[in-house]
Amino acid sequence: MTTMPNSSFPCLLFCSLLLFIFPSIAQTSFRPKALVLPVSKDPSSLQYLAQLNQRTPLVPVKLTLDLGGQFLWVDCDQGYVSSTYKPDRCRSAQCSLAKASSCGECFSAPKPGCNNNTCGLFPDNTVTRTATSGELAQDVVSIQSTDGSNPSRVVSVPKFLFTCGATFLLEGLASGVKGMAGLGRTRISLPSQFSAAFSFYRKFAICLSSSTRANGVVFFGNGPYILLPNMDVSESLIYTPLILNPVSTASIYSQGDSSAEYFIGVKSIKINEKRVPLNSSLLSINREGFGGTKISTVNPFTVMETTIYNAVINAFVKELPNVPRVASVAPFGACFSSKNIGSTRVGPAVPQIDFVLQSQTVYWRIFGANSMVQVSDDVLCLGFVDGGSNPRTSIVIGGHQLEDNLLQFDLATSRLGFSSSLLFRQTTCANFNFTSNA
């Protein structure tokens, strides 16, 4: 009903199914090699927002970006009008692709989100952890293509699969948002559908801006990913395997479903190159799907299981001996007087934090710009949050730690490429040139 990562799925079968489902993909003979979507940061909710054009006639739909989300869902209760909306019938190929096994009836006049003999999924507000049932449907979606340097012409997918959600699901989402854009490890997430529609490589990359006034970017497809001043930031990625959590992390799921979210294998944590003592068994995913480390765009800050959090805080404070601690500012536990902290090209001059991956030489290094949060003129806090004593996932790497880092997700080989801070290279995620050259 929900997820289906498995990169070894035979392409022959999968591609034939997609050709059957998306028979008239491109409206013209133009085949984009990649697509591009601007991403803004909402100042009050700290959510990352994108806008897709959907329906006939096309309407701009503002969406909260959910890296691990299973699919696109939008509110169909209020103002969904489209001449090309089509619900997906029970036992159709579309339902099979979406792993939608439930079949629904509707007891009012037919309308988007309410039709008889249609299959359903469970749109999930992953910010508030609320889910409900919703109708699987298809409609037109349009998006800009790119050559990696600039946006190019607009292209359309005429039968893009999505799920209708109810208006109450929007509670907790940023103002004006009408749904969530899921980029997760499923066959009907945005990256999977776009790559199938235009026959490009099953890769996408996110580059979140730290500014609420300048857009970051999502690329669907392979690089180059060019940021000003004419720098292909895909050239210096470090790679680590993406790990499959065999148990779904969605609010509602069927037994046997695996998680659509992206997990990586953090083996240890170092601060100033000194290993932090912690219970390393929490860093593995157990048979019930608990533990491990995932990457999230719906958590604004990194969340850690209590014992890991305490160990990291203690080690960090120890490595910052001459800086006075000040009263904590929620949700953070360790705050400091910024008067005693210098600044560098990569943010406040504080101890670097390394997530050590498959070997000691492969690590994701977090500098001050990504570890510290300026909560007032003279207070900086370590941007990690206590996640309690028995969380579903031991470490959730949140949005603040991802900003101004390029992350490339290769769905075909189940591999993550990451850049660490682009500030070192004197560029930022706000430096994609959204001025069209078309």
C-alpha positions as CSV (number, residue, x, y, z in Angstrom):
1,M,0.0,0.0,0.0
2,T,2.9,2.4,0.6
3,T,6.5,1.8,-0.3
4,M,8.8,-0.2,-2.7
5,P,12.4,0.8,-2.9
6,N,14.4,-2.2,-4.3
7,S,16.8,-0.9,-6.9
8,S,17.3,-4.4,-8.4
9,F,13.7,-4.4,-9.8
10,P,14.1,-5.6,-13.3
11,C,13.9,-2.5,-15.6
12,L,12.4,-4.5,-18.5
13,L,9.2,-5.2,-16.5
14,F,9.2,-1.8,-14.7
15,C,9.8,0.3,-17.9
16,S,7.1,-1.6,-19.9
17,L,4.6,-1.0,-17.1
18,L,5.5,2.7,-17.1
19,L,5.2,3.0,-20.9
20,F,1.7,1.4,-20.5
21,I,0.8,3.9,-17.7
22,F,2.5,7.0,-19.3
23,P,1.8,6.4,-23.0
24,S,1.8,10.1,-24.1
25,I,4.6,11.4,-21.9
26,A,6.1,14.3,-23.7
27,Q,3.8,16.8,-25.5
28,T,6.6,17.5,-28.0
29,S,9.6,15.7,-29.3
30,F,11.8,17.7,-26.8
31,R,13.2,15.3,-24.2
32,P,14.7,17.1,-21.2
33,K,17.8,15.6,-19.6
34,A,16.8,17.1,-16.2
35,L,14.2,19.2,-14.5
36,V,14.5,22.0,-12.0
37,L,12.3,23.3,-9.2
38,P,13.0,26.4,-7.0
39,V,12.7,25.7,-3.2
40,S,12.1,28.5,-0.7
41,K,12.4,28.4,3.1
42,D,9.3,29.6,5.0
43,P,10.5,31.9,7.8
44,S,7.8,31.0,10.4
45,S,7.5,27.2,10.0
46,L,11.0,26.6,8.7
47,Q,9.5,24.3,6.1
48,Y,11.0,24.0,2.6
49,L,8.4,24.9,0.0
50,A,8.2,24.2,-3.8
51,Q,5.5,25.1,-6.3
52,L,4.3,22.8,-9.1
53,N,1.8,23.7,-11.8
54,Q,-1.0,21.1,-11.9
55,R,-4.5,20.6,-13.5
56,T,-6.2,22.0,-16.6
57,P,-6.2,24.9,-16.7
58,L,-2.8,24.9,-14.9
59,V,-2.8,26.2,-11.3
60,P,0.3,26.9,-9.2
61,V,0.2,24.6,-6.2
62,K,2.4,25.4,-3.2
63,L,3.7,22.3,-1.5
64,T,5.9,21.4,1.5
65,L,8.9,19.4,0.4
66,D,9.1,16.0,2.0
67,L,12.4,14.2,1.2
68,G,11.1,10.9,2.5
69,G,7.5,11.4,1.4
70,Q,5.9,8.5,-0.6
71,F,4.1,10.6,-3.3
72,L,2.5,13.9,-4.1
73,W,-0.7,14.6,-2.2
74,V,-2.9,17.7,-2.4
75,D,-6.1,18.9,-0.8
76,C,-8.9,18.0,-3.2
77,D,-11.7,19.1,-0.8
78,Q,-11.3,22.8,-1.5
79,G,-11.2,24.3,-5.0
80,Y,-9.8,21.4,-7.0
81,V,-11.1,22.1,-10.5
82,S,-9.6,20.4,-13.5
83,S,-10.9,19.0,-16.8
84,T,-8.1,16.4,-16.9
85,Y,-8.5,14.9,-13.4
86,K,-9.0,11.2,-13.6
87,P,-9.4,8.8,-10.6
88,D,-7.6,5.5,-10.9
89,R,-9.9,2.5,-10.9
90,C,-9.5,-0.5,-8.6
91,R,-7.0,-3.1,-9.8
92,S,-5.7,-0.9,-12.6
93,A,-2.0,-0.8,-13.5
94,Q,-1.7,2.6,-11.8
95,C,-3.0,1.1,-8.5
96,S,-0.5,-1.8,-8.9
97,L,2.4,0.7,-9.5
98,A,1.4,2.7,-6.4
99,K,0.9,-0.5,-4.3
100,A,-2.6,0.7,-3.5
101,S,-4.5,-2.4,-2.5
102,S,-7.6,-0.8,-0.9
103,C,-10.7,-0.1,-3.0
104,G,-13.1,2.6,-2.1
105,E,-16.6,3.8,-2.6
106,C,-17.9,7.4,-2.2
107,F,-21.3,8.2,-0.9
108,S,-21.8,11.7,-2.5
109,A,-21.8,13.1,-6.0
110,P,-18.6,12.3,-7.9
111,K,-15.9,15.0,-7.6
112,P,-12.0,15.0,-7.3
113,G,-11.2,12.9,-4.3
114,C,-14.6,11.2,-4.2
115,N,-15.4,8.6,-6.8
116,N,-16.7,5.0,-6.8
117,N,-14.5,2.0,-7.6
118,T,-11.2,3.8,-7.1
119,C,-8.1,2.7,-5.2
120,G,-6.8,4.5,-2.3
121,L,-3.5,5.4,-0.5
122,F,-2.8,7.2,2.8
123,P,-1.7,10.8,2.3
124,D,0.6,11.6,5.3
125,N,1.3,15.0,6.9
126,T,4.7,14.0,8.2
127,V,5.1,17.3,10.0
128,T,2.2,16.5,12.4
129,R,2.3,12.7,11.9
130,T,-1.3,12.7,10.7
131,A,-2.6,10.5,7.9
132,T,-6.0,9.6,6.3
133,S,-7.3,7.7,3.3
134,G,-7.3,9.4,-0.1
135,E,-8.1,8.6,-3.7
136,L,-5.3,7.8,-6.1
137,A,-5.7,9.9,-9.3
138,Q,-3.8,11.4,-12.2
139,D,-3.7,14.9,-13.7
140,V,-1.4,17.1,-15.7
141,V,1.8,18.4,-14.0
142,S,4.2,20.9,-15.6
143,I,7.7,21.8,-14.6
144,Q,10.7,23.6,-16.0
145,S,13.5,21.6,-17.7
146,T,17.2,22.5,-17.3
147,D,20.6,22.0,-18.9
148,G,22.1,22.2,-15.4
149,S,22.9,25.9,-15.7
150,N,19.6,27.6,-16.3
151,P,15.9,26.7,-16.5
152,S,14.8,25.9,-20.0
153,R,11.4,25.2,-21.5
154,V,8.4,24.1,-19.5
155,V,7.5,20.4,-20.0
156,S,4.4,18.5,-18.9
157,V,3.5,15.0,-17.6
158,P,-0.1,14.5,-18.6
159,K,-1.0,11.6,-16.3
160,F,1.0,12.3,-13.1
161,L,-0.1,10.1,-10.3
162,F,-1.0,11.7,-7.0
163,T,-3.3,11.3,-4.0
164,C,-6.2,13.5,-2.9
165,G,-5.9,14.5,0.8
166,A,-8.5,16.1,3.0
167,T,-8.3,19.8,4.1
168,F,-7.6,19.0,7.7
169,L,-4.3,17.4,6.7
170,L,-3.0,20.8,5.9
171,E,-2.9,21.8,9.6
172,G,0.7,22.4,10.7
173,L,1.9,23.1,7.2
174,A,3.1,26.5,6.1
175,S,0.7,29.3,5.2
176,G,-0.7,28.8,1.7
177,V,0.5,25.2,1.3
178,K,-2.0,22.8,-0.4
179,G,-0.2,19.5,0.1
180,M,3.2,17.8,0.2
181,A,5.7,16.8,-2.5
182,G,7.1,13.4,-1.7
183,L,10.6,12.6,-3.0
184,G,10.9,9.2,-1.3
185,R,11.9,5.7,-2.4
186,T,8.7,4.7,-4.1
187,R,7.6,4.2,-7.7
188,I,5.2,7.1,-7.6
189,S,7.3,9.7,-5.8
190,L,8.2,12.8,-7.9
191,P,11.8,11.6,-8.8
192,S,10.5,8.2,-10.0
193,Q,7.6,9.6,-12.0
194,F,9.7,12.3,-13.7
195,S,12.5,10.0,-14.6
196,A,10.0,7.5,-16.0
197,A,8.1,10.2,-17.9
198,F,11.2,11.5,-19.7
199,S,13.4,8.4,-19.7
200,F,16.3,10.0,-17.8
201,Y,18.5,8.6,-15.1
202,R,16.8,7.9,-11.7
203,K,18.7,10.5,-9.8
204,F,17.7,13.7,-8.1
205,A,19.6,16.3,-6.0
206,I,18.5,18.8,-3.4
207,C,20.4,22.0,-2.4
208,L,18.5,23.9,0.4
209,S,19.2,27.6,0.9
210,S,19.9,28.8,4.4
211,S,18.2,32.1,3.5
212,T,14.5,32.8,3.7
213,R,14.9,35.4,1.0
214,A,16.8,33.4,-1.7
215,N,15.7,30.1,-3.3
216,G,17.5,26.8,-3.1
217,V,16.9,24.2,-5.8
218,V,15.9,20.6,-6.5
219,F,17.2,18.9,-9.7
220,F,15.5,15.8,-11.1
221,G,17.9,13.9,-13.3
222,N,21.7,13.7,-13.6
223,G,24.2,16.6,-13.3
224,P,25.8,18.9,-14.2
225,Y,24.4,21.1,-11.3
226,I,25.9,24.5,-12.0
227,L,25.9,27.1,-9.3
228,L,27.4,30.6,-9.7
229,P,30.2,31.4,-10.4
230,N,29.9,28.6,-13.0
231,M,30.8,25.7,-10.7
232,D,29.6,22.2,-11.3
233,V,29.0,21.1,-7.6
234,S,28.3,17.5,-8.6
235,E,32.0,17.0,-9.4
236,S,33.2,16.8,-5.8
237,L,30.6,14.6,-4.2
238,I,31.6,12.0,-1.6
239,Y,29.5,8.8,-1.8
240,T,27.9,6.5,0.8
241,P,25.3,3.7,0.4
242,L,21.7,4.4,1.0
243,I,20.3,1.9,3.5
244,L,16.8,0.4,3.2
245,N,14.8,0.3,6.4
246,P,12.8,-2.9,6.0
247,V,9.9,-1.5,8.1
248,S,7.8,1.5,6.9
249,T,8.2,4.7,8.9
250,A,4.9,6.1,7.6
251,S,2.0,7.0,9.9
252,I,-0.2,4.2,8.3
253,Y,1.3,1.2,6.4
254,S,0.7,-2.4,5.6
255,Q,2.7,-5.3,7.1
256,G,5.7,-6.0,4.9
257,D,6.1,-2.4,3.6
258,S,9.6,-1.0,3.7
259,S,10.3,2.6,4.5
260,A,10.3,5.3,1.7
261,E,12.8,7.4,3.7
262,Y,16.5,7.7,3.0
263,F,18.8,6.1,5.7
264,I,22.6,6.2,5.7
265,G,25.0,4.1,7.8
266,V,26.5,6.4,10.4
267,K,29.0,4.3,12.3
268,S,30.3,6.8,14.8
269,I,30.4,10.6,15.6
270,K,33.5,12.6,16.1
271,I,33.9,16.1,17.5
272,N,37.2,17.9,16.7
273,E,38.3,14.4,15.4
274,K,37.7,12.8,18.8
275,R,35.3,9.9,18.9
276,V,32.1,10.5,21.0
277,P,31.4,7.6,23.3
278,L,27.9,6.3,22.6
279,N,25.9,3.1,22.3
280,S,26.7,2.1,18.7
281,S,23.9,-0.5,18.6
282,L,21.5,2.5,18.3
283,L,23.2,3.4,15.0
284,S,21.9,0.2,13.3
285,I,18.4,-0.5,12.2
286,N,16.9,-3.5,14.1
287,R,14.4,-6.0,12.8
288,E,11.5,-3.9,14.0
289,G,12.8,-1.0,11.9
290,F,14.0,1.0,15.0
291,G,17.3,2.9,15.1
292,G,19.6,4.1,12.3
293,T,20.1,7.5,10.8
294,K,17.8,9.1,8.2
295,I,17.8,12.4,6.4
296,S,14.7,14.6,6.6
297,T,13.5,17.9,5.2
298,V,10.4,18.1,7.5
299,N,12.5,18.2,10.7
300,P,14.0,21.7,10.9
301,F,16.9,20.5,13.1
302,T,18.8,17.2,13.7
303,V,17.0,15.1,16.3
304,M,19.0,12.5,18.4
305,E,18.0,9.8,20.8
306,T,18.6,11.1,24.4
307,T,21.8,9.2,25.2
308,I,23.4,10.1,21.8
309,Y,22.2,13.7,22.3
310,N,23.7,14.0,25.8
311,A,27.0,12.5,24.7
312,V,27.3,14.9,21.7
313,I,26.4,17.9,23.8
314,N,29.0,17.0,26.5
315,A,31.7,16.4,24.0
316,F,30.9,19.6,22.1
317,V,31.0,21.7,25.3
318,K,34.3,20.1,26.4
319,E,35.8,21.1,23.0
320,L,34.6,24.7,23.5
321,P,36.2,25.4,26.9
322,N,36.6,29.2,26.9
323,V,33.1,30.0,25.7
324,P,30.5,30.7,28.5
325,R,27.3,28.7,28.3
326,V,24.0,30.7,28.7
327,A,20.5,29.7,29.5
328,S,19.0,27.2,27.0
329,V,16.6,28.4,24.4
330,A,14.0,25.9,23.4
331,P,14.1,23.5,21.6
332,F,17.9,23.6,22.0
333,G,19.8,22.3,25.1
334,A,23.3,23.9,24.6
335,C,23.5,27.6,24.1
336,F,26.5,29.9,24.2
337,S,27.5,33.6,24.3
338,S,28.3,34.5,20.8
339,K,30.6,37.3,21.9
340,N,33.3,34.7,22.6
341,I,32.9,32.9,19.2
342,G,34.8,34.0,16.2
343,S,33.5,33.6,12.6
344,T,35.0,31.7,9.6
345,R,34.1,31.2,6.0
346,V,32.0,28.2,7.1
347,G,30.2,29.9,9.9
348,P,30.9,30.3,13.7
349,A,34.3,29.1,14.8
350,V,33.2,26.1,16.8
351,P,34.3,22.4,16.9
352,Q,33.6,20.5,13.7
353,I,31.2,17.5,14.0
354,D,31.8,14.4,11.8
355,F,29.3,11.7,11.0
356,V,31.6,8.8,10.2
357,L,30.2,6.6,7.5
358,Q,31.3,3.3,5.9
359,S,35.0,3.9,6.8
360,Q,37.1,6.3,8.9
361,T,38.0,8.2,5.7
362,V,34.3,8.8,4.6
363,Y,32.6,11.3,6.8
364,W,30.0,14.0,6.6
365,R,31.6,17.1,8.2
366,I,29.4,19.7,9.8
367,F,30.8,23.1,10.3
368,G,29.5,26.0,12.4
369,A,27.1,27.3,9.7
370,N,25.2,24.0,9.9
371,S,25.8,23.2,13.6
372,M,24.9,26.5,15.2
373,V,21.7,28.5,15.2
374,Q,21.7,32.2,16.0
375,V,18.7,32.6,18.4
376,S,19.4,36.2,19.3
377,D,22.0,38.9,18.8
378,D,24.4,37.5,21.4
379,V,23.3,33.8,21.7
380,L,24.2,30.9,19.5
381,C,22.8,27.4,20.2
382,L,23.9,24.0,19.0
383,G,21.2,23.1,16.5
384,F,20.5,19.6,17.7
385,V,17.3,18.5,19.6
386,D,16.7,15.8,22.2
387,G,14.5,13.1,20.6
388,G,13.6,11.2,23.7
389,S,14.6,7.8,25.0
390,N,13.0,5.4,22.5
391,P,12.5,7.2,19.2
392,R,11.7,5.3,16.0
393,T,14.9,6.6,14.4
394,S,18.0,7.3,16.5
395,I,19.4,10.2,14.4
396,V,17.3,12.3,12.1
397,I,19.5,14.8,10.2
398,G,17.3,17.8,9.8
399,G,17.0,20.7,7.4
400,H,19.4,23.2,9.1
401,Q,22.2,20.6,8.8
402,L,21.4,20.1,5.1
403,E,21.5,23.8,4.1
404,D,24.2,24.8,1.6
405,N,25.1,21.2,1.1
406,L,24.4,19.4,-2.2
407,L,22.8,16.0,-1.7
408,Q,22.4,13.7,-4.7
409,F,20.2,10.6,-4.4
410,D,20.8,7.9,-6.9
411,L,17.7,5.6,-6.8
412,A,19.1,3.1,-9.4
413,T,22.3,2.3,-7.4
414,S,20.9,3.2,-3.9
415,R,23.7,5.7,-3.3
416,L,23.9,9.2,-1.7
417,G,26.4,11.7,-2.9
418,F,27.1,14.6,-0.5
419,S,29.3,17.7,-0.8
420,S,29.6,18.9,2.8
421,S,29.4,22.7,3.1
422,L,29.5,24.6,-0.2
423,L,30.6,27.7,1.7
424,F,34.1,26.2,1.6
425,R,33.9,26.4,-2.2
426,Q,32.6,30.0,-2.0
427,T,29.2,29.3,-3.3
428,T,25.8,28.5,-1.8
429,C,22.6,26.7,-2.7
430,A,21.0,30.1,-3.5
431,N,23.4,30.4,-6.4
432,F,21.5,28.5,-9.1
433,N,20.7,31.0,-11.9
434,F,16.9,30.9,-12.2
435,T,17.1,33.4,-15.1
436,S,15.9,31.4,-18.1
437,N,18.1,31.1,-21.2
438,A,15.3,29.6,-23.2
